[in-house]
Amino acid sequence: MVRAAKGRNAPSRSEGTAGRRSACPVANTLDIVGDRWTLLVIRDLARGKRRFVEFSASPERIPTNILSDRLKRLEQEGIVTSHLYSQHPPRSEYTLTSKGEDLAPVMRSIVDWGLRHIPGTRVLPLPERARPS
């Protein structure tokens, strides 16, 4: 049985579940990161990718329209922040917020589970810009 941690960002009873389908934290988390692409974008951000072209080059080949949508949704949820690095044409770099970084233990658990239970899986090498000098 999974229980909520006491005092850890739990909404008060008066806040309710406005705009959510239930009060279940699993259901609500899956509504944000539970599709087939979002956690891969978060994985890439955590591993040092910052630019759209870098996400597009990931081995899973996320379609660009879906990538654009996921980055916008993650920004709306406060998991990702963006800033322009080029005005003409406008181009953004993306980074995880502290809320996004809080997903690190979840991602680590998914990696560990996959390595343990899915034959042939491996941890991908870090992208060039994320490698230590």
HELIX and SHEET records of a PDB file:
HELIX    1   1 PRO A   25  VAL A   33  1                                   9    
HELIX    2   2 THR A   38  ALA A   46  1                                   9    
HELIX    3   3 PHE A   52  SER A   56  1                                   5    
HELIX    4   4 THR A   64  GLN A   76  1                                  13    
HELIX    5   5 SER A   98  GLU A  101  1                                   4    
HELIX    6   6 ALA A  104  HIS A  117  1                                  14    
HELIX    7   7 GLU A  128  ALA A  130  5                                   3    
SHEET    1   A 2 VAL A  80  SER A  86  0                                        
SHEET    2   A 2 ARG A  91  LEU A  96 -1                                        
END                                                                             
